[in-house]
Amino acid sequence: MKFLRYSLFLIIPIIIISILTIHFNLFSIKDVIYDKYPNLNIRKYIFAQDPVFNKLHNDYNVKFIPFTEFLKLDLKKKKINFKDDYYSKNAMEKSISYGKYGSFYLDLYKDQIIITDYLGNNYISKLNSLIDSDKNISTKIIKNNIKNIERVYDALIDKDQIFLSYVKKENDCKKIVVSSAKINMSEINYKEIFKSNSCHVNASPGRMVPFNLENQKGLILTVSSGSYNSPSMESQDSSSIYGKTIFINLKNGEFRVFSSGHRVVQGLVSYKNMLIATEHGPRGGDEINVIKQGKNYGWPISSFGEKYDFKYEKIPVYKKSHSDFGFEEPIFSYIPGIGISEIIKMPESYSEMLPNVFIVSSLYGKSIYFVRFNKQFNKILFSEKIFINERIRDLKYEKTNELILLAFEENGEIGIIRKIN
């Protein structure tokens, strides 16, 4: 009993001092916790200024699986057996759109699922392993010749070709690269089809989609600009590829700027040869845009978001109109921001309740959104939020079994959503 009393005598003051240190942000402890544990759920309660019971009604009518407004959905998670280096934090740099965790991308090929992690490793698994078993996913590593890369930012399969967009370091010079290869289950030999001429410290490539432009077969590649809280005017510089979408001709490797004024495009889909993009705003102002050739989308002059260090007494840093300054207005903007990520088109057969619907995923918002456009694709008719409680980096739809596949990056898992009849 004496030992217990002495222990309590020591522990209680330590707890009180810890609480006061966090509450008053002594030694900038909150900043340290936010940086080291960006997704720590308990911080919402530690840092809260109001009692939790004041916010009990804040989630009115938010849908949680299995229920959505019109459907019942089942969600299962399966762990992926990544290589050990996937979990090495030394390789995980914080950038404009990526925190201190791994990321990976999902692609479908025949009866297989191909997974590409942020280090360029390719893994393959049978699709039926997602469906027929409650066990984790068994993957086989496909050898490839990708070496000395900083980070992969997207993987794309088009017919029997696989494409990677990534940053490569050459003699202390970071360059943006797109490589492609014919899919081979034994070994994939990538060849570079695009490499930026200039070096860049902060910019990175992003999403890719197949696209035909003026009867030329190619890719649209998105390229970011600036750093986390320091916007760059490169996105408004017509001689720069940064802050742009670019078209890469697959026949001769030539490229040209397609659109400008972008921050970080995190999702991209081509629907009837029309481009729809989801784009990170700064503090708030995540956007859905229909991307048109030659158009300017305003960054960093116009945004419905603000800088991350925004103080309420300050005047806006960014213009709160796009069209007044000659830019394209977003089709929709999420305020507050959701950490928007991928967008995919769902087939009309998926549900009679959801015609012409797309799915948008989110990182910080840890949700998916059923989004419907009007027929002219100049307005969002609705955006229904379904809370998942996972950071979602990538999305795919598998039509044979009507599965929505989600890349849960925090724990290296695949989420499998299917309808409940």
C-alpha positions as CSV (number, residue, x, y, z in Angstrom):
1,M,0.0,0.0,0.0
2,K,2.9,2.4,0.7
3,F,4.3,1.8,-2.7
4,L,0.8,2.6,-4.2
5,R,0.5,5.8,-2.3
6,Y,4.0,6.9,-3.2
7,S,3.3,6.0,-6.9
8,L,0.1,8.1,-6.9
9,F,2.0,10.9,-5.1
10,L,4.4,11.0,-8.1
11,I,2.1,10.2,-11.0
12,I,-0.7,12.8,-10.2
13,P,1.6,15.8,-10.3
14,I,3.2,14.5,-13.5
15,I,-0.3,14.2,-15.1
16,I,-1.3,17.7,-14.0
17,I,1.9,19.3,-15.3
18,S,1.5,17.4,-18.6
19,I,-2.1,18.7,-19.0
20,L,-1.1,22.3,-18.2
21,T,1.9,22.1,-20.6
22,I,-0.3,21.0,-23.5
23,H,-3.2,23.4,-22.6
24,F,-0.9,26.5,-22.5
25,N,1.2,25.2,-25.4
26,L,4.4,25.5,-23.3
27,F,7.6,24.7,-25.3
28,S,5.3,24.7,-28.4
29,I,4.3,21.2,-27.4
30,K,1.1,21.3,-29.5
31,D,3.1,22.1,-32.7
32,V,5.4,19.1,-31.9
33,I,2.4,16.8,-31.4
34,Y,0.7,17.9,-34.5
35,D,3.9,17.5,-36.6
36,K,4.8,14.1,-35.2
37,Y,1.3,12.6,-35.0
38,P,-0.7,14.3,-37.7
39,N,-3.6,11.9,-37.4
40,L,-3.8,11.4,-33.7
41,N,-7.5,11.3,-32.9
42,I,-7.2,12.2,-29.3
43,R,-5.7,15.6,-30.1
44,K,-9.3,16.8,-30.9
45,Y,-10.2,16.4,-27.3
46,I,-6.8,17.4,-25.8
47,F,-6.8,20.7,-27.7
48,A,-10.6,21.4,-27.5
49,Q,-11.5,24.8,-26.1
50,D,-15.2,23.8,-25.5
51,P,-16.6,20.9,-23.5
52,V,-17.3,17.9,-25.7
53,F,-21.0,17.8,-24.7
54,N,-21.4,21.2,-26.4
55,K,-20.8,19.5,-29.8
56,L,-23.0,16.4,-29.4
57,H,-25.3,17.6,-32.2
58,N,-22.6,18.6,-34.6
59,D,-22.9,15.3,-36.6
60,Y,-26.6,15.7,-37.3
61,N,-27.6,13.4,-40.3
62,V,-24.0,12.4,-41.1
63,K,-24.2,8.9,-42.5
64,F,-22.1,6.0,-41.2
65,I,-21.6,2.7,-42.9
66,P,-23.6,0.5,-43.3
67,F,-26.1,3.3,-44.0
68,T,-26.0,5.9,-46.6
69,E,-29.0,8.1,-47.7
70,F,-30.1,5.5,-50.3
71,L,-27.9,2.4,-49.9
72,K,-26.6,-0.1,-47.4
73,L,-22.9,-0.7,-47.7
74,D,-20.6,-3.3,-46.1
75,L,-17.0,-2.3,-45.5
76,K,-14.1,-4.7,-44.9
77,K,-10.4,-4.0,-44.4
78,K,-7.5,-6.2,-45.5
79,K,-3.9,-5.7,-44.5
80,I,-1.3,-5.6,-47.3
81,N,2.1,-7.3,-46.7
82,F,4.4,-4.5,-47.9
83,K,8.2,-4.7,-48.0
84,D,9.9,-3.6,-44.8
85,D,11.2,-0.4,-46.4
86,Y,7.6,0.8,-46.8
87,Y,7.4,1.4,-43.1
88,S,10.7,3.2,-42.8
89,K,9.9,6.8,-41.7
90,N,13.3,8.0,-42.9
91,A,12.0,7.9,-46.4
92,M,8.7,9.7,-45.6
93,E,9.2,13.4,-46.2
94,K,6.5,15.9,-45.4
95,S,5.6,17.9,-48.5
96,I,2.9,20.0,-49.9
97,S,0.5,17.1,-50.0
98,Y,2.1,14.2,-48.2
99,G,2.6,13.7,-44.5
100,K,4.8,11.3,-42.5
101,Y,3.2,8.1,-43.6
102,G,3.3,5.8,-46.6
103,S,1.0,6.0,-49.6
104,F,0.1,3.4,-52.3
105,Y,-2.0,3.2,-55.4
106,L,-4.4,0.6,-56.7
107,D,-4.9,-0.7,-60.3
108,L,-6.9,-3.5,-61.8
109,Y,-5.5,-5.8,-64.5
110,K,-7.6,-8.7,-65.7
111,D,-8.3,-10.9,-62.6
112,Q,-5.4,-9.3,-60.6
113,I,-5.0,-6.2,-58.5
114,I,-1.6,-4.4,-58.8
115,I,-0.5,-2.3,-55.9
116,T,2.3,0.3,-56.3
117,D,3.8,1.8,-53.1
118,Y,5.4,5.3,-52.8
119,L,8.9,3.7,-53.1
120,G,8.1,2.3,-56.5
121,N,7.6,-1.4,-55.5
122,N,5.0,-3.3,-57.5
123,Y,2.9,-6.0,-55.8
124,I,0.3,-8.3,-57.4
125,S,-2.6,-10.3,-55.9
126,K,-5.6,-12.2,-57.2
127,L,-8.8,-10.2,-57.1
128,N,-10.7,-13.1,-55.5
129,S,-8.3,-12.8,-52.4
130,L,-10.3,-9.6,-51.6
131,I,-13.6,-11.5,-51.7
132,D,-13.2,-15.1,-50.8
133,S,-11.3,-15.0,-47.6
134,D,-11.2,-13.1,-44.3
135,K,-7.4,-13.3,-44.3
136,N,-5.1,-10.5,-45.1
137,I,-4.0,-10.0,-48.7
138,S,-1.3,-12.2,-49.9
139,T,0.9,-10.3,-52.4
140,K,3.8,-11.2,-54.7
141,I,6.5,-8.6,-55.4
142,I,7.1,-8.0,-59.1
143,K,10.7,-7.2,-59.8
144,N,11.3,-3.9,-61.5
145,N,14.1,-1.5,-62.5
146,I,12.9,1.6,-60.6
147,K,15.8,2.9,-58.5
148,N,16.9,6.0,-56.6
149,I,13.6,7.7,-56.6
150,E,12.3,10.2,-54.1
151,R,8.6,9.2,-54.2
152,V,6.0,7.8,-56.5
153,Y,2.9,10.1,-56.9
154,D,0.7,8.0,-59.1
155,A,0.4,4.7,-60.9
156,L,-1.8,4.1,-63.9
157,I,-2.7,1.0,-65.9
158,D,-4.1,1.5,-69.4
159,K,-4.7,-1.8,-71.3
160,D,-1.4,-3.7,-71.0
161,Q,0.7,-0.7,-70.1
162,I,1.6,0.6,-66.6
163,F,2.7,4.2,-66.0
164,L,4.4,5.7,-63.0
165,S,4.8,9.4,-62.1
166,Y,7.6,10.2,-59.6
167,V,10.4,12.4,-58.5
168,K,14.0,11.3,-59.3
169,K,17.2,12.8,-57.9
170,E,20.1,13.3,-60.3
171,N,23.2,14.9,-59.0
172,D,21.3,16.8,-56.3
173,C,18.8,17.9,-58.8
174,K,15.1,16.7,-58.4
175,K,13.3,16.1,-61.6
176,I,9.8,15.0,-62.5
177,V,9.6,11.7,-64.4
178,V,7.0,9.6,-66.1
179,S,8.0,6.0,-67.0
180,S,6.0,3.2,-68.7
181,A,6.3,-0.5,-69.3
182,K,4.4,-3.4,-70.7
183,I,2.9,-5.4,-67.8
184,N,4.9,-8.6,-67.1
185,M,4.1,-10.7,-64.0
186,S,7.7,-11.7,-63.6
187,E,9.6,-8.4,-64.1
188,I,8.6,-4.9,-65.2
189,N,11.2,-2.9,-67.1
190,Y,10.2,0.7,-67.1
191,K,11.4,3.3,-69.6
192,E,11.3,7.0,-69.1
193,I,8.9,8.7,-71.5
194,F,9.0,12.2,-69.9
195,K,11.5,14.0,-67.7
196,S,11.4,17.7,-66.7
197,N,14.1,19.9,-68.1
198,S,14.5,21.9,-64.9
199,C,15.3,21.0,-61.3
200,H,12.9,21.9,-58.6
201,V,13.0,21.7,-54.8
202,N,9.3,21.5,-53.9
203,A,7.2,20.6,-57.0
204,S,6.0,17.1,-57.6
205,P,4.0,15.3,-60.3
206,G,0.6,13.9,-59.5
207,R,-2.3,12.1,-61.2
208,M,-2.3,10.8,-64.7
209,V,-5.1,9.8,-67.1
210,P,-5.1,8.6,-70.7
211,F,-6.3,11.3,-73.0
212,N,-6.7,12.0,-76.7
213,L,-5.9,15.5,-77.9
214,E,-6.4,16.5,-81.5
215,N,-6.4,12.8,-82.5
216,Q,-3.1,12.2,-80.7
217,K,-3.0,9.5,-78.0
218,G,-1.3,10.6,-74.8
219,L,-1.4,11.2,-71.1
220,I,-2.5,14.2,-69.0
221,L,-0.1,14.7,-66.1
222,T,-0.7,17.1,-63.2
223,V,2.2,19.0,-61.7
224,S,2.1,20.8,-58.4
225,S,3.7,24.1,-57.4
226,G,5.0,25.7,-54.3
227,S,5.4,24.3,-50.8
228,Y,3.1,23.7,-47.8
229,N,2.4,27.3,-46.9
230,S,4.5,29.2,-49.5
231,P,2.7,29.5,-52.8
232,S,4.7,30.0,-55.9
233,M,3.8,32.2,-59.0
234,E,5.2,29.5,-61.3
235,S,1.6,28.3,-61.8
236,Q,1.0,31.6,-63.6
237,D,4.2,31.4,-65.6
238,S,3.4,30.2,-69.1
239,S,7.0,29.0,-69.6
240,S,6.9,26.7,-66.6
241,I,5.3,23.2,-66.2
242,Y,4.8,23.7,-62.5
243,G,1.3,24.3,-61.3
244,K,-0.1,23.0,-64.6
245,T,-1.6,20.0,-66.3
246,I,0.4,18.9,-69.3
247,F,-0.3,16.7,-72.2
248,I,2.4,14.1,-73.1
249,N,2.3,12.6,-76.6
250,L,2.9,8.9,-76.2
251,K,4.1,8.5,-79.8
252,N,7.0,11.1,-79.7
253,G,7.3,12.1,-76.0
254,E,6.6,15.8,-76.8
255,F,4.5,17.7,-74.3
256,R,2.6,20.9,-74.0
257,V,0.8,22.8,-71.2
258,F,-2.9,22.0,-71.2
259,S,-4.1,24.2,-68.3
260,S,-2.6,26.4,-65.6
261,G,-3.2,27.9,-62.2
262,H,-3.2,24.7,-60.2
263,R,-2.0,24.0,-56.6
264,V,-2.1,20.2,-56.0
265,V,-4.3,18.1,-58.1
266,Q,-5.1,15.0,-56.1
267,G,-7.7,13.3,-58.2
268,L,-8.3,13.1,-62.0
269,V,-10.8,11.3,-64.2
270,S,-11.4,11.4,-67.9
271,Y,-15.1,11.0,-68.7
272,K,-16.2,11.1,-72.3
273,N,-12.9,12.8,-73.0
274,M,-13.7,15.5,-70.5
275,L,-11.3,16.0,-67.6
276,I,-12.6,16.4,-64.0
277,A,-10.0,17.1,-61.3
278,T,-10.1,17.4,-57.5
279,E,-7.6,19.8,-56.1
280,H,-6.2,20.7,-52.7
281,G,-6.8,24.2,-51.5
282,P,-4.7,25.7,-48.8
283,R,-6.6,26.1,-45.5
284,G,-10.0,25.2,-46.8
285,G,-11.1,25.7,-50.4
286,D,-10.6,22.2,-51.8
287,E,-12.0,22.2,-55.4
288,I,-13.7,20.2,-58.0
289,N,-12.9,21.5,-61.5
290,V,-13.7,20.6,-65.0
291,I,-10.4,21.1,-66.7
292,K,-10.5,22.7,-70.2
293,Q,-7.6,23.3,-72.6
294,G,-6.0,26.7,-72.3
295,K,-7.9,27.7,-69.1
296,N,-6.4,29.2,-66.0
297,Y,-7.7,28.1,-62.5
298,G,-6.4,31.0,-60.5
299,W,-3.8,29.6,-58.1
300,P,-2.2,31.4,-56.2
301,I,-4.1,34.6,-56.9
302,S,-7.7,33.3,-56.3
303,S,-8.8,30.7,-53.8
304,F,-11.7,30.2,-51.4
305,G,-9.2,29.0,-48.9
306,E,-6.5,30.9,-46.9
307,K,-3.0,30.4,-45.7
308,Y,-2.5,27.8,-42.9
309,D,-1.3,30.5,-40.5
310,F,-4.5,32.6,-41.1
311,K,-5.5,34.8,-38.2
312,Y,-9.1,36.0,-38.1
313,E,-8.2,39.6,-37.8
314,K,-6.2,39.5,-41.0
315,I,-7.5,40.5,-44.4
316,P,-7.8,37.7,-47.0
317,V,-4.5,36.7,-48.7
318,Y,-6.2,35.2,-51.8
319,K,-8.9,36.8,-53.9
320,K,-12.4,35.4,-53.2
321,S,-13.5,35.4,-56.8
322,H,-11.9,33.6,-59.8
323,S,-14.0,35.0,-62.6
324,D,-13.5,38.6,-61.6
325,F,-9.8,38.2,-62.4
326,G,-10.1,36.2,-65.6
327,F,-9.9,32.7,-64.0
328,E,-12.2,29.7,-64.1
329,E,-14.5,29.3,-61.0
330,P,-14.5,25.9,-59.4
331,I,-17.5,23.7,-60.0
332,F,-17.6,23.2,-56.3
333,S,-15.5,24.1,-53.3
334,Y,-15.4,22.3,-49.9
335,I,-15.3,24.7,-47.0
336,P,-13.9,23.6,-44.6
337,G,-11.5,21.6,-46.6
338,I,-11.7,17.8,-46.6
339,G,-8.2,16.9,-47.7
340,I,-9.7,16.0,-51.1
341,S,-8.1,13.1,-52.9
342,E,-9.2,10.8,-55.8
343,I,-12.4,11.0,-58.0
344,I,-13.9,8.1,-60.0
345,K,-17.0,7.7,-62.2
346,M,-19.5,5.1,-61.1
347,P,-21.4,3.1,-63.7
348,E,-25.1,3.9,-64.3
349,S,-25.9,0.3,-63.3
350,Y,-24.5,0.7,-59.8
351,S,-27.7,2.2,-58.4
352,E,-30.9,3.7,-59.8
353,M,-30.8,6.1,-56.8
354,L,-27.5,7.4,-57.9
355,P,-27.5,8.2,-61.7
356,N,-24.5,10.0,-63.1
357,V,-22.7,9.8,-59.8
358,F,-19.0,10.1,-59.0
359,I,-17.2,9.2,-55.8
360,V,-14.7,11.7,-54.3
361,S,-12.4,10.5,-51.5
362,S,-10.7,12.5,-48.7
363,L,-7.6,12.3,-46.5
364,Y,-8.2,14.5,-43.5
365,G,-12.0,14.2,-43.9
366,K,-11.7,10.3,-43.7
367,S,-14.8,10.0,-45.8
368,I,-16.1,9.3,-49.3
369,Y,-18.6,11.5,-51.0
370,F,-21.3,10.6,-53.6
371,V,-21.2,13.6,-56.0
372,R,-23.6,14.2,-58.8
373,F,-23.1,16.8,-61.5
374,N,-25.9,18.4,-63.6
375,K,-26.0,17.4,-67.3
376,Q,-23.9,20.4,-68.4
377,F,-21.2,19.6,-65.8
378,N,-21.1,23.1,-64.6
379,K,-22.8,22.5,-61.2
380,I,-22.8,20.0,-58.4
381,L,-26.4,18.9,-57.6
382,F,-25.4,17.1,-54.4
383,S,-22.5,15.8,-52.4
384,E,-23.4,13.1,-49.8
385,K,-20.8,12.4,-47.1
386,I,-20.2,8.9,-45.8
387,F,-17.8,8.7,-42.9
388,I,-15.2,5.9,-43.1
389,N,-12.6,7.0,-40.5
390,E,-9.6,6.2,-42.7
391,R,-7.3,8.4,-44.8
392,I,-8.1,7.4,-48.4
393,R,-5.4,8.1,-51.0
394,D,-6.8,6.1,-54.0
395,L,-10.0,4.6,-55.3
396,K,-11.0,2.0,-57.9
397,Y,-14.2,0.4,-59.0
398,E,-14.2,-3.3,-59.8
399,K,-17.3,-3.9,-62.0
400,T,-17.5,-7.7,-62.0
401,N,-18.2,-7.9,-58.3
402,E,-19.4,-4.3,-57.9
403,L,-16.7,-3.4,-55.4
404,I,-15.4,0.0,-54.4
405,L,-11.7,-0.4,-53.5
406,L,-10.0,2.1,-51.2
407,A,-6.4,2.7,-50.4
408,F,-6.2,3.2,-46.6
409,E,-2.7,4.7,-46.3
410,E,-2.3,5.0,-42.5
411,N,-2.3,1.3,-41.8
412,G,-1.5,-0.1,-45.2
413,E,-4.9,-1.6,-45.8
414,I,-7.3,-2.0,-48.7
415,G,-10.9,-1.2,-47.9
416,I,-13.6,-3.2,-49.8
417,I,-17.1,-1.7,-50.0
418,R,-19.9,-3.7,-51.5
419,K,-23.7,-3.2,-51.5
420,I,-25.9,-5.0,-49.1
421,N,-29.1,-6.2,-50.8
